[in-house]
């Protein structure tokens, strides 16, 4: 197999796909976070199990062996499902070529690009002075490493995965000029910083200015999609039309639909 005459880009790509889709990787312990990731392992038999978020088994690692262990009673004749990790649909389709249909993937997420929040804030500015102040605050957030040009705020179905970053961004962009002046003079919040919880259930209780900025950011994010939520719902509800889609188109539809459902949930909570 590894003779020079068999080496080619095609063979390399096939091997990479094989390892990426069928290998296991032992997770690091909390105290080992600074270490390099463990190398991938090929585990025959264990790699035939499919993934779902609501899995009923998982692979357990020990110094002497690997065991696939049931996490709940599995009735005779029912499929055994492993977990590939807490993965959003976009990660599943990227790594493994499939997505879970809504609402099965409880680990699904939607991204709001950080620069989209900046754009939403600038669109709401009343004059050039306010726009310049917002740009100054954005630069301050960049210095804090809370935002970046390529970053995204990650929203799950039940929680904001980037809660600290989004909370800080909303707070700084929405504060008054006097509050921002004091913040800079104090060189940040220090140990006395008070957090406004961004748990999904708490979003309706956020300050009105925060909710408005978050809502405007969601609307801009939804505008980036080629189709709206109703079009996706109609396609999913039309079995004939859905069956005519290719496998890739069906999986991409599931990814988009799950993301839009999360974003529309945010619209309801910020309305």
C-alpha positions as CSV (number, residue, x, y, z in Angstrom):
1,X,0.0,0.0,0.0
2,X,2.8,2.4,0.8
3,X,5.1,1.5,-2.1
4,X,6.1,4.7,-3.9
5,X,4.2,3.6,-7.0
6,X,1.0,3.6,-5.0
7,X,1.5,7.0,-3.4
8,X,-0.8,9.7,-4.8
9,X,-2.9,12.6,-3.6
10,X,-6.0,10.5,-4.1
11,X,-4.7,7.8,-1.8
12,X,-3.7,10.4,0.8
13,X,-7.1,12.0,0.7
14,X,-8.8,8.5,1.2
15,X,-6.6,7.8,4.2
16,X,-7.3,11.2,5.7
17,X,-11.0,10.7,5.3
18,X,-10.7,7.2,6.8
19,X,-8.9,8.4,9.9
20,X,-11.1,11.5,10.4
21,X,-14.4,9.6,10.1
22,X,-13.5,6.3,11.9
23,X,-10.9,7.1,14.5
24,X,-11.3,7.8,18.2
25,X,-9.3,10.3,20.3
26,X,-8.9,9.9,24.0
27,X,-9.9,13.2,25.7
28,X,-7.4,15.0,27.9
29,X,-7.9,15.4,31.6
30,X,-8.7,18.9,32.9
31,X,-5.2,19.3,34.3
32,X,-3.8,18.3,30.9
33,X,-5.4,21.1,28.9
34,X,-2.0,22.6,27.9
35,X,-0.8,19.3,26.5
36,X,-0.9,18.3,22.8
37,X,-4.1,16.3,21.9
38,X,-3.8,12.6,22.1
39,X,-3.2,10.8,18.8
40,X,-6.2,9.2,17.0
41,X,-6.9,5.5,17.6
42,X,-8.5,3.1,15.1
43,X,-10.9,0.8,17.0
44,X,-12.4,-2.0,14.9
45,X,-16.1,-2.8,15.7
46,X,-16.5,0.3,17.9
47,X,-16.3,2.4,14.7
48,X,-19.4,0.9,13.2
49,X,-21.7,2.6,15.7
50,X,-23.7,5.6,14.5
51,X,-23.9,8.9,16.3
52,X,-26.8,10.8,17.8
53,X,-26.9,13.5,20.4
54,X,-29.2,11.4,22.6
55,X,-26.9,8.5,22.5
56,X,-27.2,5.3,24.6
57,X,-23.5,4.3,24.7
58,X,-20.1,5.8,24.8
59,X,-16.5,4.7,24.5
60,X,-14.6,4.6,27.9
61,X,-10.9,4.7,28.1
62,X,-8.7,3.0,30.7
63,X,-4.9,2.2,30.8
64,X,-5.6,-1.4,29.8
65,X,-8.5,-1.3,27.5
66,X,-11.3,0.5,25.6
67,X,-14.9,-0.3,26.4
68,X,-18.1,0.6,24.7
69,X,-20.5,1.0,27.7
70,X,-24.2,1.5,27.7
71,X,-25.4,4.7,29.4
72,X,-29.0,3.6,29.6
73,X,-31.0,0.4,29.2
74,X,-31.1,-0.7,25.6
75,X,-34.1,-2.9,24.7
76,X,-33.4,-6.0,22.5
77,X,-33.4,-5.2,18.8
78,X,-32.7,-1.5,19.3
79,X,-29.8,0.2,17.7
80,X,-26.7,1.1,19.8
81,X,-25.7,4.7,19.3
82,X,-22.3,6.1,20.2
83,X,-21.5,9.8,20.5
84,X,-18.8,11.5,18.5
85,X,-18.8,14.4,20.9
86,X,-21.1,17.4,21.5
87,X,-21.3,18.6,17.9
88,X,-23.5,21.0,16.1
89,X,-24.9,19.9,12.8
90,X,-22.4,22.0,10.8
91,X,-19.6,20.2,12.6
92,X,-21.2,16.8,11.9
93,X,-21.6,17.5,8.2
94,X,-18.0,18.8,8.0
95,X,-16.4,15.9,9.8
96,X,-18.7,13.0,9.0
97,X,-21.0,14.0,6.1
98,X,-24.4,13.9,7.9
99,X,-26.6,16.1,10.1
100,X,-29.3,15.2,12.6
101,X,-32.8,16.3,11.6
102,X,-34.4,19.0,13.8
103,X,-35.0,18.8,16.7
104,X,-32.9,15.7,17.4
105,X,-29.5,17.4,17.7
106,X,-29.7,19.0,21.2
107,X,-26.1,20.2,20.7
108,X,-26.9,22.2,17.6
109,X,-25.7,25.8,17.4
110,X,-26.0,29.0,15.3
111,X,-23.3,31.6,14.9
112,X,-23.6,35.3,14.9
113,X,-20.4,36.8,13.5
114,X,-18.8,39.3,15.8
115,X,-18.5,41.9,13.0
116,X,-22.3,41.5,12.5
117,X,-22.9,42.8,16.0
118,X,-20.6,45.7,15.2
119,X,-22.5,46.4,12.0
120,X,-25.8,46.3,13.8
121,X,-24.5,48.8,16.4
122,X,-23.2,51.2,13.8
123,X,-26.5,51.0,11.9
124,X,-28.3,52.2,15.0
125,X,-25.9,55.1,15.6
126,X,-27.7,58.5,15.4
127,X,-24.8,60.5,14.1
128,X,-21.1,60.5,13.2
129,X,-20.0,61.2,16.7
130,X,-21.8,58.1,18.0
131,X,-20.3,56.0,15.2
132,X,-16.8,57.1,16.2
133,X,-17.6,56.3,19.8
134,X,-18.8,52.8,18.8
135,X,-15.6,52.2,16.8
136,X,-13.5,53.2,19.8
137,X,-15.5,50.7,22.0
138,X,-15.0,48.0,19.4
139,X,-11.2,48.6,19.5
140,X,-11.4,48.4,23.3
141,X,-13.1,45.0,23.0
142,X,-10.5,43.9,20.6
143,X,-7.8,44.8,23.1
144,X,-9.6,42.7,25.7
145,X,-9.6,39.9,23.2
146,X,-13.4,39.6,23.5
147,X,-14.0,40.1,19.8
148,X,-12.1,39.7,16.5
149,X,-12.7,40.2,12.8
150,X,-13.0,36.4,12.2
151,X,-14.7,35.4,15.5
152,X,-18.3,34.4,16.1
153,X,-20.7,34.3,19.0
154,X,-22.1,30.8,19.4
155,X,-25.7,30.3,20.4
156,X,-27.0,27.0,21.5
157,X,-30.6,25.9,21.9
158,X,-30.5,26.3,25.7
159,X,-27.4,28.4,26.3
160,X,-25.0,30.9,24.9
161,X,-21.7,29.0,24.5
162,X,-19.7,32.3,24.3
163,X,-21.5,34.0,27.1
164,X,-18.6,36.0,28.5
165,X,-17.7,37.4,25.1
166,X,-21.3,38.3,24.1
167,X,-22.2,39.7,27.5
168,X,-19.1,42.0,27.5
169,X,-19.7,43.1,23.9
170,X,-23.3,44.0,24.5
171,X,-22.4,45.8,27.8
172,X,-19.6,47.9,26.3
173,X,-21.4,48.8,23.0
174,X,-24.6,49.8,24.8
175,X,-23.1,51.7,27.7
176,X,-23.3,55.5,27.9
177,X,-20.3,57.7,27.0
178,X,-19.8,58.4,30.7
179,X,-19.9,54.8,31.7
180,X,-17.3,54.0,29.0
181,X,-15.0,56.8,30.2
182,X,-15.2,55.4,33.8
183,X,-14.5,51.9,32.5
184,X,-11.3,53.0,30.7
185,X,-10.1,55.0,33.7
186,X,-10.6,52.0,36.0
187,X,-8.8,49.8,33.4
188,X,-11.7,47.4,33.2
189,X,-14.1,45.9,35.8
190,X,-11.4,44.2,37.9
191,X,-12.7,41.6,40.4
192,X,-15.9,43.6,41.1
193,X,-17.4,43.0,37.7
194,X,-21.0,42.1,37.7
195,X,-22.4,39.8,35.0
196,X,-25.8,39.9,33.5
197,X,-26.7,36.3,32.8
198,X,-27.1,35.5,29.1
199,X,-28.8,32.2,29.7
200,X,-31.5,31.7,27.0
201,X,-34.3,31.9,29.5
202,X,-32.9,35.2,30.9
203,X,-32.7,37.1,27.6
204,X,-36.2,38.7,27.8
205,X,-35.0,40.3,31.1
206,X,-31.9,41.9,29.6
207,X,-31.8,45.7,29.3
208,X,-33.8,47.0,26.4
209,X,-30.7,48.3,24.6
210,X,-29.0,45.0,24.8
211,X,-32.0,43.1,23.5
212,X,-32.4,45.6,20.6
213,X,-28.7,45.2,19.6
214,X,-29.0,41.4,19.8
215,X,-32.2,41.4,17.8
216,X,-30.7,43.6,15.1
217,X,-27.7,41.3,14.9
218,X,-29.9,38.3,14.5
219,X,-31.9,40.0,11.7
220,X,-28.6,40.8,9.9
221,X,-27.5,37.2,10.3
222,X,-30.8,35.8,8.9
223,X,-30.4,38.2,5.9
224,X,-27.2,36.4,5.0
225,X,-29.1,33.2,4.2
226,X,-30.3,32.7,0.6
227,X,-33.8,31.5,1.8
228,X,-36.0,32.2,4.8
229,X,-37.3,29.9,7.5
230,X,-40.7,29.4,5.8
231,X,-39.1,28.2,2.6
232,X,-37.1,25.6,4.5
233,X,-40.2,24.5,6.4
234,X,-42.2,24.1,3.2
235,X,-39.4,22.1,1.6
236,X,-39.0,19.8,4.7
237,X,-42.8,19.3,4.7
238,X,-43.0,18.4,1.0
239,X,-41.9,14.8,0.9
240,X,-41.8,14.6,-2.9
241,X,-39.7,17.7,-3.2
242,X,-37.4,16.7,-0.4
243,X,-36.8,13.2,-1.9
244,X,-35.6,14.8,-5.1
245,X,-32.8,16.6,-3.3
246,X,-29.4,15.0,-3.3
247,X,-28.0,13.6,-0.1
248,X,-25.8,16.7,0.3
249,X,-28.7,19.0,-0.3
250,X,-30.8,17.2,2.3
251,X,-28.1,17.4,4.9
252,X,-27.3,21.1,4.1
253,X,-31.0,21.8,4.5
254,X,-31.0,20.2,7.9
255,X,-28.0,22.3,8.9
256,X,-29.6,25.6,7.8
257,X,-33.0,24.8,9.3
258,X,-31.5,24.0,12.7
259,X,-29.5,27.2,12.7
260,X,-32.5,29.3,11.6
261,X,-34.7,27.8,14.4
262,X,-32.2,28.9,17.0
263,X,-32.0,32.4,15.5
264,X,-35.8,32.7,15.3
265,X,-35.9,31.6,19.0
266,X,-33.6,34.6,19.7
267,X,-35.9,36.9,17.8
268,X,-38.9,35.8,19.9
269,X,-36.9,36.3,23.1
270,X,-35.7,39.7,22.2
271,X,-39.0,41.0,20.8
